[in-house]
Amino acid sequence: MRLLTRLGFAVVLATLACAGGDDETDRMGAAGPPQRIVSLIPSATETIVALGAADRIVARTDFDIDPVLAHLPSVGEGLTPSLEQLTLLEPDLVVAWPDNASRSVIGRLGEFGVRVYSPQVQSLADLRAATLELGEILGLEDAADSLIASIEADLKAVRDAVSGRETTSVFYIVWYDPPTTSASGTFIDELIQLAGGRNVFADAPGLWPQVSMEEVVRRQPDIILVSQTESTPIDLQRFSSAVGWRELRAVKEGHIVPLDANLYNRPGPRVAEAARDLARLLHPEAFAGETGR
């Protein structure tokens, strides 16, 4: 798969998962809150920035887009970091992807006395727990409480705005070849529901299942959402002539919409922004007078 797979799909699959690090050594130790942080997970990096600790981050990945981090050196894509590069940065905390090839590298950081935290965030509840854990690790518990309260209030406002409206069936494409989507238990599925939609593959097995084109055609979603990045756009015109896709009413009627993977595929502090953007897309009448999509 291409870069979008490694970014959008890998971001979804790896960032993401129940809330918590590997063990108690992930928590703030006797040395106190870390002051030199390398975060290899863009969503976690955004959380650290939102907690007010951007000044403690000493490196970024190629996928960190916040201008406040632009001056920092990059460790690349972050999936397979260089041990030498990491140790030269002298971090006292590394936030790393769980359960992937980087673990052999990350595991060796303990030999240098570096703490490692591997949040696993699949759902919004996991995001809440991971944010609170980061707040504890960084000594910013009050900031974490405030951030969670703000996110939850914003999500409630979105839910209330579309309450009682007819739901729209949604097919969310994490990757299109083969069709890969989100199922029940993921934050994407929760955002679709919050925004007044119905995930047509909520019942699919697994969290991020590949689905057959035949099944997509059988379920006939009202709208198709395609996550992509600015650097790796997908030509939506190809869907109108591709086998299977051209049989979908949503494609024929032009109800296929690109979404920013950097916003939607990151379970971080901007999830309420994604939910509101999606709600405006599905139910624009509920947000009459507001600027935006």
MIMAR-463195 format. One record per residue: residue in one letter; residue number from 0; z, y, x of N, C-alpha, C in turn. Coordinates in steps of 0.2 Angstrom, whole numbers, padded with zeros to 4 digits. Layout:
! residues N
<a NUM <Z Y X> <Z Y X> <Z Y X>>
...
//
This chain:
! residues 293
<m 0 <0000 -0006 0004> <0000 0000 0000> <0000 0006 0004>>
<r 1 <-0002 0012 0002> <-0002 0018 0005> <0004 0022 0006>>
<l 2 <0004 0028 0009> <0010 0032 0010> <0014 0033 0003>>
<l 3 <0010 0034 -0002> <0014 0035 -0008> <0018 0029 -0010>>
<t 4 <0016 0023 -0008> <0020 0017 -0010> <0026 0017 -0006>>
<r 5 <0025 0019 0001> <0031 0019 0005> <0036 0024 0003>>
<l 6 <0033 0030 0001> <0038 0035 -0001> <0040 0035 -0008>>
<g 7 <0036 0035 -0013> <0038 0035 -0020> <0041 0028 -0022>>
<f 8 <0037 0023 -0020> <0040 0016 -0022> <0046 0014 -0018>>
<a 9 <0045 0015 -0011> <0051 0013 -0007> <0057 0018 -0009>>
<v 10 <0056 0024 -0010> <0061 0029 -0012> <0065 0026 -0018>>
<v 11 <0061 0024 -0023> <0064 0021 -0029> <0067 0014 -0028>>
<l 12 <0064 0010 -0024> <0067 0003 -0023> <0073 0003 -0018>>
<a 13 <0073 0007 -0013> <0078 0006 -0008> <0084 0011 -0009>>
<t 14 <0082 0018 -0011> <0087 0022 -0011> <0093 0020 -0015>>
<l 15 <0091 0017 -0020> <0093 0017 -0026> <0098 0011 -0027>>
<a 16 <0103 0010 -0030> <0106 0004 -0032> <0113 0005 -0033>>
<c 17 <0118 0000 -0034> <0124 0002 -0037> <0128 0007 -0033>>
<a 18 <0133 0010 -0035> <0135 0015 -0031> <0140 0013 -0026>>
<g 19 <0139 0014 -0020> <0145 0012 -0015> <0142 0010 -0009>>
<g 20 <0146 0011 -0003> <0143 0009 0003> <0145 0002 0004>>
<d 21 <0144 0000 0011> <0145 -0007 0013> <0152 -0009 0012>>
<d 22 <0157 -0005 0015> <0164 -0007 0015> <0168 -0001 0016>>
<e 23 <0174 -0002 0017> <0179 0004 0017> <0178 0008 0024>>
<t 24 <0174 0005 0029> <0173 0010 0035> <0168 0015 0033>>
<d 25 <0164 0015 0027> <0160 0020 0025> <0164 0026 0023>>
<r 26 <0170 0026 0022> <0174 0031 0019> <0176 0036 0025>>
<m 27 <0179 0042 0023> <0181 0046 0028> <0187 0043 0032>>
<g 28 <0186 0043 0039> <0191 0040 0043> <0196 0045 0046>>
<a 29 <0199 0042 0051> <0205 0047 0054> <0202 0053 0058>>
<a 30 <0195 0052 0060> <0193 0058 0063> <0191 0064 0059>>
<g 31 <0192 0063 0052> <0191 0068 0048> <0184 0069 0045>>
<p 32 <0182 0073 0041> <0175 0074 0038> <0170 0074 0044>>
<p 33 <0164 0071 0043> <0159 0071 0048> <0156 0078 0048>>
<q 34 <0154 0080 0054> <0151 0087 0055> <0144 0087 0058>>
<r 35 <0141 0081 0060> <0135 0080 0062> <0132 0074 0058>>
<i 36 <0127 0076 0053> <0125 0071 0049> <0117 0070 0050>>
<v 37 <0115 0063 0050> <0108 0062 0049> <0108 0058 0043>>
<s 38 <0104 0060 0038> <0103 0057 0032> <0095 0054 0032>>
<l 39 <0095 0048 0031> <0088 0045 0031> <0085 0044 0024>>
<i 40 <0089 0046 0019> <0088 0045 0012> <0087 0052 0009>>
<p 41 <0081 0054 0007> <0079 0060 0004> <0084 0062 -0002>>
<s 42 <0085 0058 -0007> <0089 0060 -0012> <0097 0061 -0010>>
<a 43 <0099 0057 -0005> <0106 0058 -0003> <0106 0065 0001>>
<t 44 <0101 0066 0005> <0100 0073 0009> <0101 0079 0004>>
<e 45 <0097 0078 -0002> <0098 0083 -0007> <0105 0084 -0010>>
<t 46 <0108 0078 -0010> <0115 0079 -0013> <0119 0082 -0008>>
<i 47 <0119 0081 -0001> <0123 0084 0004> <0121 0091 0004>>
<v 48 <0115 0093 0003> <0114 0101 0003> <0117 0104 -0003>>
<a 49 <0116 0100 -0009> <0119 0103 -0015> <0127 0103 -0015>>
<l 50 <0130 0099 -0011> <0137 0100 -0010> <0139 0105 -0005>>
<g 51 <0135 0109 -0002> <0136 0114 0002> <0137 0112 0009>>
<a 52 <0134 0107 0011> <0135 0104 0018> <0129 0104 0022>>
<a 53 <0124 0108 0020> <0117 0108 0024> <0118 0110 0031>>
<d 54 <0123 0114 0033> <0124 0116 0040> <0127 0110 0044>>
<r 55 <0129 0104 0041> <0131 0099 0045> <0125 0094 0046>>
<i 56 <0119 0095 0043> <0114 0090 0044> <0110 0092 0051>>
<v 57 <0109 0087 0055> <0106 0089 0062> <0099 0086 0062>>
<a 58 <0097 0082 0057> <0090 0080 0058> <0088 0079 0050>>
<r 59 <0081 0078 0049> <0078 0077 0043> <0073 0071 0044>>
<t 60 <0070 0069 0038> <0065 0064 0038> <0058 0068 0036>>
<d 61 <0053 0065 0037> <0046 0069 0035> <0046 0070 0028>>
<f 62 <0050 0067 0024> <0050 0068 0016> <0055 0073 0014>>
<d 63 <0059 0076 0018> <0064 0081 0016> <0060 0088 0015>>
<i 64 <0059 0090 0009> <0055 0096 0008> <0059 0103 0007>>
<d 65 <0066 0102 0007> <0069 0109 0006> <0068 0113 0012>>
<p 66 <0066 0119 0011> <0065 0124 0016> <0071 0125 0021>>
<v 67 <0077 0124 0018> <0083 0125 0022> <0084 0120 0028>>
<l 68 <0080 0115 0027> <0080 0110 0033> <0074 0110 0037>>
<a 69 <0069 0114 0036> <0063 0114 0039> <0064 0115 0047>>
<h 70 <0069 0118 0049> <0070 0120 0056> <0072 0114 0060>>
<l 71 <0074 0108 0057> <0077 0103 0060> <0072 0098 0063>>
<p 72 <0074 0094 0068> <0069 0089 0070> <0069 0083 0065>>
<s 73 <0063 0080 0065> <0062 0075 0060> <0063 0068 0064>>
<v 74 <0066 0063 0060> <0066 0056 0063> <0061 0052 0060>>
<g 75 <0056 0055 0057> <0050 0051 0054> <0051 0050 0047>>
<e 76 <0049 0044 0045> <0049 0042 0038> <0056 0040 0036>>
<g 77 <0060 0038 0041> <0067 0036 0040> <0068 0029 0038>>
<l 78 <0063 0025 0037> <0064 0018 0035> <0065 0014 0041>>
<t 79 <0062 0015 0046> <0063 0011 0052> <0065 0016 0058>>
<p 80 <0071 0019 0058> <0073 0024 0063> <0073 0021 0070>>
<s 81 <0072 0025 0075> <0073 0024 0082> <0081 0024 0084>>
<l 82 <0084 0019 0087> <0091 0019 0089> <0092 0024 0094>>
<e 83 <0087 0025 0099> <0088 0030 0104> <0087 0037 0101>>
<q 84 <0083 0038 0097> <0082 0045 0094> <0089 0047 0090>>
<l 85 <0091 0042 0086> <0097 0043 0082> <0103 0045 0087>>
<t 86 <0104 0041 0092> <0110 0042 0097> <0109 0048 0100>>
<l 87 <0103 0050 0102> <0102 0057 0105> <0105 0063 0101>>
<l 88 <0104 0062 0094> <0106 0067 0090> <0114 0067 0089>>
<e 89 <0118 0062 0092> <0125 0062 0092> <0128 0063 0085>>
<p 90 <0126 0059 0080> <0128 0060 0073> <0135 0057 0073>>
<d 91 <0139 0059 0068> <0146 0056 0067> <0145 0052 0060>>
<l 92 <0140 0053 0057> <0138 0050 0050> <0131 0049 0050>>
<v 93 <0129 0043 0048> <0122 0042 0046> <0122 0039 0039>>
<v 94 <0118 0042 0035> <0117 0039 0028> <0110 0036 0028>>
<a 95 <0110 0029 0027> <0105 0025 0028> <0103 0021 0022>>
<w 96 <0096 0019 0022> <0094 0014 0017> <0098 0008 0017>>
<p 97 <0099 0005 0011> <0102 -0002 0011> <0097 -0007 0011>>
<d 98 <0099 -0013 0014> <0095 -0019 0013> <0087 -0018 0015>>
<n 99 <0086 -0015 0021> <0079 -0015 0023> <0079 -0016 0031>>
<a 100 <0073 -0016 0034> <0072 -0017 0041> <0077 -0012 0045>>
<s 101 <0078 -0007 0043> <0082 -0002 0047> <0089 -0004 0048>>
<r 102 <0092 -0009 0044> <0099 -0011 0045> <0100 -0014 0052>>
<s 103 <0096 -0017 0055> <0097 -0020 0062> <0099 -0014 0067>>
<v 104 <0095 -0009 0066> <0096 -0003 0070> <0102 0001 0068>>
<i 105 <0103 0002 0061> <0109 0005 0059> <0115 0002 0061>>
<g 106 <0115 -0005 0060> <0121 -0009 0062> <0124 -0008 0069>>
<r 107 <0119 -0007 0073> <0121 -0006 0080> <0124 0001 0082>>
<l 108 <0124 0006 0077> <0127 0012 0078> <0134 0012 0078>>
<g 109 <0137 0006 0075> <0144 0005 0075> <0147 0004 0082>>
<e 110 <0142 0002 0087> <0144 0001 0094> <0145 0008 0097>>
<f 111 <0143 0013 0094> <0143 0020 0097> <0149 0024 0093>>
<g 112 <0152 0020 0088> <0157 0024 0085> <0154 0028 0079>>
<v 113 <0148 0027 0077> <0145 0031 0072> <0146 0028 0065>>
<r 114 <0149 0031 0060> <0150 0029 0053> <0143 0029 0050>>
<v 115 <0142 0023 0046> <0136 0023 0042> <0138 0022 0034>>
<y 116 <0135 0026 0030> <0136 0025 0023> <0129 0023 0020>>
<s 117 <0129 0018 0016> <0123 0016 0013> <0123 0016 0005>>
<p 118 <0122 0022 0002> <0123 0022 -0005> <0117 0018 -0009>>
<q 119 <0119 0015 -0014> <0114 0011 -0018> <0114 0014 -0025>>
<v 120 <0109 0017 -0027> <0109 0021 -0033> <0103 0018 -0038>>
<q 121 <0104 0014 -0043> <0099 0012 -0047> <0099 0016 -0054>>
<s 122 <0105 0018 -0056> <0106 0021 -0063> <0110 0028 -0062>>
<l 123 <0110 0031 -0067> <0113 0038 -0067> <0121 0037 -0066>>
<a 124 <0124 0032 -0068> <0131 0030 -0067> <0132 0029 -0059>>
<d 125 <0127 0026 -0056> <0127 0025 -0049> <0127 0031 -0045>>
<l 126 <0122 0036 -0048> <0122 0042 -0045> <0128 0046 -0045>>
<r 127 <0132 0046 -0051> <0138 0049 -0051> <0143 0046 -0046>>
<a 128 <0143 0040 -0046> <0148 0037 -0041> <0147 0038 -0034>>
<a 129 <0140 0038 -0032> <0138 0039 -0025> <0139 0047 -0023>>
<t 130 <0138 0051 -0028> <0140 0058 -0027> <0147 0059 -0025>>
<l 131 <0151 0056 -0029> <0158 0057 -0028> <0161 0054 -0022>>
<e 132 <0157 0048 -0020> <0159 0045 -0013> <0157 0050 -0007>>
<l 133 <0151 0053 -0008> <0149 0058 -0003> <0154 0063 -0002>>
<g 134 <0156 0066 -0008> <0161 0071 -0008> <0167 0069 -0005>>
<e 135 <0169 0063 -0006> <0175 0061 -0002> <0174 0060 0005>>
<i 136 <0168 0057 0007> <0167 0056 0014> <0167 0063 0018>>
<l 137 <0164 0068 0015> <0163 0075 0018> <0169 0079 0017>>
<g 138 <0174 0077 0013> <0179 0081 0012> <0178 0087 0007>>
<l 139 <0173 0086 0003> <0171 0091 -0002> <0172 0088 -0009>>
<e 140 <0177 0085 -0011> <0179 0082 -0017> <0178 0087 -0023>>
<d 141 <0180 0093 -0022> <0180 0098 -0028> <0172 0100 -0029>>
<a 142 <0168 0100 -0024> <0161 0102 -0024> <0158 0096 -0028>>
<a 143 <0160 0090 -0026> <0156 0084 -0029> <0158 0084 -0037>>
<d 144 <0164 0085 -0038> <0166 0086 -0046> <0162 0091 -0049>>
<s 145 <0162 0097 -0046> <0158 0102 -0050> <0151 0100 -0050>>
<l 146 <0148 0097 -0045> <0141 0095 -0046> <0139 0090 -0051>>
<i 147 <0144 0085 -0052> <0143 0080 -0057> <0144 0083 -0064>>
<a 148 <0149 0088 -0064> <0150 0091 -0071> <0144 0095 -0073>>
<s 149 <0141 0099 -0068> <0135 0103 -0069> <0129 0098 -0072>>
<i 150 <0128 0093 -0068> <0122 0088 -0069> <0123 0085 -0076>>
<e 151 <0129 0083 -0078> <0130 0080 -0084> <0130 0085 -0090>>
<a 152 <0132 0091 -0089> <0131 0096 -0094> <0124 0097 -0095>>
<d 153 <0120 0098 -0090> <0112 0099 -0091> <0109 0093 -0094>>
<l 154 <0111 0087 -0093> <0108 0081 -0096> <0110 0081 -0103>>
<k 155 <0116 0083 -0105> <0118 0083 -0112> <0114 0088 -0116>>
<a 156 <0112 0094 -0113> <0109 0099 -0116> <0101 0097 -0117>>
<v 157 <0099 0093 -0113> <0092 0090 -0114> <0092 0085 -0120>>
<r 158 <0097 0081 -0120> <0098 0076 -0125> <0099 0079 -0132>>
<d 159 <0103 0084 -0132> <0104 0088 -0138> <0098 0091 -0141>>
<a 160 <0094 0094 -0136> <0088 0098 -0138> <0082 0093 -0142>>
<v 161 <0082 0087 -0140> <0077 0082 -0143> <0080 0077 -0148>>
<s 162 <0087 0078 -0149> <0090 0073 -0154> <0087 0074 -0161>>
<g 163 <0086 0068 -0163> <0083 0067 -0170> <0075 0067 -0170>>
<r 164 <0072 0069 -0165> <0065 0069 -0165> <0062 0062 -0164>>
<e 165 <0056 0062 -0166> <0052 0055 -0166> <0051 0054 -0158>>
<t 166 <0052 0047 -0156> <0051 0046 -0149> <0044 0045 -0148>>
<t 167 <0042 0046 -0141> <0036 0045 -0139> <0036 0039 -0134>>
<s 168 <0031 0034 -0135> <0031 0028 -0130> <0028 0030 -0124>>
<v 169 <0032 0028 -0118> <0030 0031 -0112> <0029 0025 -0107>>
<f 170 <0023 0025 -0103> <0022 0021 -0097> <0023 0025 -0091>>
<y 171 <0028 0023 -0087> <0029 0027 -0081> <0026 0023 -0075>>
<i 172 <0022 0026 -0071> <0019 0022 -0066> <0022 0024 -0059>>
<v 173 <0025 0020 -0056> <0028 0021 -0049> <0022 0020 -0044>>
<w 174 <0018 0015 -0046> <0012 0014 -0042> <0007 0011 -0047>>
<y 175 <0001 0012 -0046> <-0004 0010 -0051> <-0008 0004 -0049>>
<d 176 <-0008 0001 -0043> <-0012 -0004 -0041> <-0008 -0009 -0036>>
<p 177 <-0005 -0014 -0038> <-0005 -0016 -0046> <0000 -0012 -0049>>
<p 178 <-0001 -0011 -0056> <0004 -0007 -0060> <0011 -0009 -0059>>
<t 179 <0015 -0004 -0057> <0022 -0005 -0055> <0026 0000 -0059>>
<t 180 <0031 -0002 -0063> <0035 0003 -0067> <0042 0002 -0066>>
<s 181 <0046 0006 -0071> <0053 0005 -0071> <0055 0002 -0077>>
<a 182 <0061 -0002 -0077> <0063 -0006 -0083> <0070 -0003 -0084>>
<s 183 <0073 -0007 -0089> <0080 -0005 -0091> <0085 -0006 -0085>>
<g 184 <0090 -0001 -0084> <0094 -0001 -0079> <0093 0003 -0073>>
<t 185 <0087 0007 -0074> <0085 0012 -0069> <0086 0019 -0071>>
<f 186 <0087 0023 -0067> <0088 0030 -0069> <0082 0033 -0072>>
<i 187 <0076 0031 -0070> <0069 0033 -0073> <0070 0031 -0081>>
<d 188 <0071 0025 -0082> <0072 0023 -0089> <0077 0027 -0093>>
<e 189 <0082 0029 -0090> <0087 0033 -0093> <0085 0040 -0095>>
<l 190 <0081 0043 -0090> <0078 0049 -0091> <0073 0050 -0096>>
<i 191 <0069 0044 -0097> <0064 0044 -0102> <0068 0044 -0109>>
<q 192 <0073 0040 -0110> <0077 0040 -0116> <0080 0047 -0117>>
<l 193 <0083 0050 -0112> <0086 0057 -0113> <0081 0062 -0115>>
<a 194 <0075 0061 -0113> <0070 0066 -0115> <0066 0065 -0121>>
<g 195 <0069 0060 -0125> <0066 0058 -0131> <0060 0054 -0131>>
<g 196 <0060 0049 -0126> <0054 0045 -0126> <0057 0038 -0126>>
<r 197 <0052 0033 -0126> <0054 0026 -0126> <0050 0022 -0121>>
<n 198 <0053 0019 -0116> <0050 0016 -0111> <0047 0010 -0113>>
<v 199 <0040 0009 -0113> <0037 0003 -0116> <0038 -0003 -0112>>
<f 200 <0041 -0003 -0106> <0043 -0008 -0102> <0050 -0009 -0100>>
<a 201 <0054 -0006 -0105> <0061 -0007 -0104> <0064 -0014 -0104>>
<d 202 <0060 -0018 -0107> <0062 -0025 -0108> <0059 -0030 -0102>>
<a 203 <0056 -0027 -0098> <0053 -0031 -0092> <0058 -0033 -0088>>
<p 204 <0057 -0039 -0085> <0062 -0042 -0080> <0062 -0038 -0074>>
<g 205 <0068 -0038 -0071> <0069 -0034 -0065> <0069 -0027 -0066>>
<l 206 <0071 -0023 -0061> <0072 -0016 -0061> <0065 -0012 -0060>>
<w 207 <0061 -0014 -0056> <0055 -0010 -0054> <0049 -0016 -0054>>
<p 208 <0047 -0018 -0060> <0043 -0024 -0061> <0035 -0022 -0060>>
<q 209 <0031 -0026 -0057> <0024 -0026 -0058> <0022 -0029 -0064>>
<v 210 <0018 -0026 -0068> <0016 -0028 -0074> <0008 -0029 -0075>>
<s 211 <0006 -0034 -0079> <-0001 -0035 -0079> <-0005 -0030 -0083>>
<m 212 <-0011 -0029 -0082> <-0015 -0024 -0085> <-0016 -0026 -0093>>
<e 213 <-0016 -0032 -0094> <-0017 -0035 -0101> <-0011 -0033 -0105>>
<e 214 <-0005 -0033 -0102> <0001 -0032 -0105> <0002 -0024 -0107>>
<v 215 <-0001 -0020 -0102> <-0001 -0013 -0103> <-0005 -0011 -0109>>
<v 216 <-0011 -0014 -0109> <-0016 -0013 -0115> <-0013 -0016 -0121>>
<r 217 <-0009 -0021 -0121> <-0006 -0024 -0127> <-0001 -0019 -0130>>
<r 218 <0003 -0016 -0126> <0008 -0011 -0128> <0006 -0004 -0129>>
<q 219 <0000 -0002 -0127> <-0003 0004 -0129> <0002 0010 -0129>>
<p 220 <0004 0012 -0124> <0009 0018 -0123> <0005 0024 -0126>>
<d 221 <0010 0029 -0129> <0007 0035 -0131> <0005 0040 -0125>>
<i 222 <0009 0039 -0120> <0008 0044 -0114> <0009 0040 -0108>>
<i 223 <0005 0041 -0103> <0005 0038 -0096> <0007 0043 -0091>>
<l 224 <0013 0042 -0088> <0015 0047 -0082> <0014 0043 -0076>>
<v 225 <0011 0047 -0071> <0009 0045 -0065> <0013 0049 -0059>>
<s 226 <0017 0045 -0056> <0021 0049 -0050> <0017 0049 -0044>>
<q 227 <0016 0055 -0041> <0013 0056 -0035> <0015 0062 -0031>>
<t 228 <0013 0062 -0025> <0015 0068 -0021> <0010 0073 -0020>>
<e 229 <0011 0079 -0018> <0006 0084 -0016> <0001 0081 -0011>>
<s 230 <0004 0078 -0006> <0000 0076 0000> <-0004 0069 -0001>>
<t 231 <-0002 0066 -0007> <-0005 0059 -0008> <-0007 0059 -0016>>
<p 232 <-0011 0064 -0018> <-0013 0064 -0025> <-0017 0058 -0027>>
<i 233 <-0017 0056 -0034> <-0021 0051 -0037> <-0026 0054 -0041>>
<d 234 <-0032 0052 -0040> <-0038 0055 -0045> <-0037 0052 -0051>>
<l 235 <-0035 0055 -0056> <-0033 0053 -0063> <-0040 0051 -0067>>
<q 236 <-0046 0054 -0064> <-0052 0052 -0067> <-0054 0045 -0067>>
<r 237 <-0051 0042 -0061> <-0053 0035 -0060> <-0050 0030 -0066>>
<f 238 <-0045 0032 -0069> <-0042 0028 -0075> <-0047 0028 -0081>>
<s 239 <-0051 0033 -0082> <-0056 0033 -0087> <-0062 0028 -0087>>
<s 240 <-0063 0025 -0080> <-0068 0021 -0079> <-0066 0014 -0077>>
<a 241 <-0059 0013 -0075> <-0057 0007 -0072> <-0056 0002 -0078>>
<v 242 <-0057 -0004 -0076> <-0056 -0010 -0081> <-0049 -0010 -0083>>
<g 243 <-0048 -0011 -0089> <-0041 -0011 -0092> <-0039 -0004 -0094>>
<w 244 <-0038 0000 -0089> <-0036 0007 -0090> <-0040 0011 -0096>>
<r 245 <-0047 0010 -0095> <-0051 0013 -0100> <-0050 0011 -0107>>
<e 246 <-0047 0005 -0108> <-0045 0003 -0115> <-0039 0006 -0118>>
<l 247 <-0036 0010 -0114> <-0029 0013 -0117> <-0031 0019 -0121>>
<r 248 <-0028 0020 -0127> <-0029 0026 -0131> <-0027 0032 -0127>>
<a 249 <-0021 0031 -0123> <-0018 0037 -0120> <-0023 0040 -0114>>
<v 250 <-0027 0035 -0111> <-0032 0037 -0106> <-0038 0040 -0110>>
<k 251 <-0040 0037 -0115> <-0046 0040 -0119> <-0045 0047 -0122>>
<e 252 <-0038 0048 -0124> <-0036 0055 -0127> <-0034 0060 -0122>>
<g 253 <-0034 0058 -0115> <-0032 0062 -0110> <-0024 0063 -0110>>
<h 254 <-0020 0058 -0112> <-0013 0058 -0112> <-0011 0055 -0106>>
<i 255 <-0013 0057 -0100> <-0011 0054 -0094> <-0009 0060 -0089>>
<v 256 <-0003 0060 -0087> <0000 0066 -0084> <0003 0065 -0077>>
<p 257 <0001 0068 -0072> <0004 0068 -0065> <0011 0071 -0065>>
<l 258 <0015 0067 -0061> <0022 0070 -0060> <0023 0070 -0053>>
<d 259 <0028 0075 -0051> <0030 0076 -0044> <0035 0070 -0042>>
<a 260 <0033 0065 -0038> <0037 0060 -0036> <0043 0063 -0032>>
<n 261 <0042 0068 -0029> <0048 0071 -0025> <0054 0073 -0030>>
<l 262 <0052 0075 -0036> <0057 0076 -0041> <0059 0070 -0045>>
<y 263 <0054 0067 -0048> <0056 0061 -0052> <0058 0055 -0049>>
<n 264 <0056 0053 -0043> <0058 0047 -0040> <0064 0047 -0036>>
<r 265 <0068 0053 -0036> <0074 0054 -0032> <0080 0054 -0036>>
<p 266 <0084 0049 -0036> <0090 0050 -0040> <0096 0054 -0036>>
<g 267 <0095 0061 -0037> <0099 0065 -0034> <0101 0071 -0038>>
<p 268 <0103 0077 -0035> <0106 0082 -0039> <0101 0085 -0044>>
<r 269 <0094 0084 -0043> <0089 0087 -0048> <0087 0082 -0053>>
<v 270 <0091 0077 -0055> <0089 0073 -0061> <0089 0076 -0067>>
<a 271 <0093 0081 -0068> <0093 0085 -0075> <0087 0089 -0075>>
<e 272 <0084 0092 -0069> <0078 0096 -0069> <0072 0091 -0071>>
<a 273 <0072 0085 -0069> <0067 0080 -0070> <0067 0079 -0078>>
<a 274 <0073 0078 -0080> <0074 0076 -0088> <0072 0082 -0092>>
<r 275 <0073 0088 -0090> <0071 0093 -0094> <0063 0094 -0094>>
<d 276 <0061 0093 -0088> <0053 0094 -0087> <0050 0089 -0091>>
<l 277 <0053 0083 -0091> <0050 0077 -0095> <0051 0079 -0103>>
<a 278 <0056 0081 -0105> <0058 0083 -0112> <0053 0088 -0114>>
<r 279 <0051 0093 -0110> <0047 0098 -0112> <0040 0095 -0113>>
<l 280 <0038 0090 -0109> <0032 0087 -0109> <0031 0083 -0116>>
<l 281 <0036 0079 -0117> <0036 0075 -0123> <0037 0078 -0130>>
<h 282 <0041 0084 -0129> <0043 0087 -0136> <0043 0095 -0134>>
<p 283 <0037 0098 -0133> <0036 0105 -0131> <0039 0109 -0137>>
<e 284 <0039 0107 -0143> <0041 0111 -0149> <0049 0112 -0148>>
<a 285 <0052 0108 -0145> <0060 0109 -0144> <0062 0114 -0139>>
<f 286 <0057 0116 -0135> <0058 0121 -0130> <0054 0127 -0131>>
<a 287 <0052 0129 -0137> <0048 0135 -0138> <0051 0141 -0135>>
<g 288 <0047 0145 -0132> <0049 0151 -0129> <0052 0150 -0122>>
<e 289 <0053 0144 -0120> <0055 0143 -0113> <0049 0143 -0108>>
<t 290 <0049 0145 -0102> <0044 0145 -0097> <0044 0138 -0094>>
<g 291 <0039 0136 -0091> <0038 0129 -0088> <0032 0125 -0091>>
<r 292 <0032 0119 -0090> <0027 0114 -0092> <0024 0116 -0099>>
//
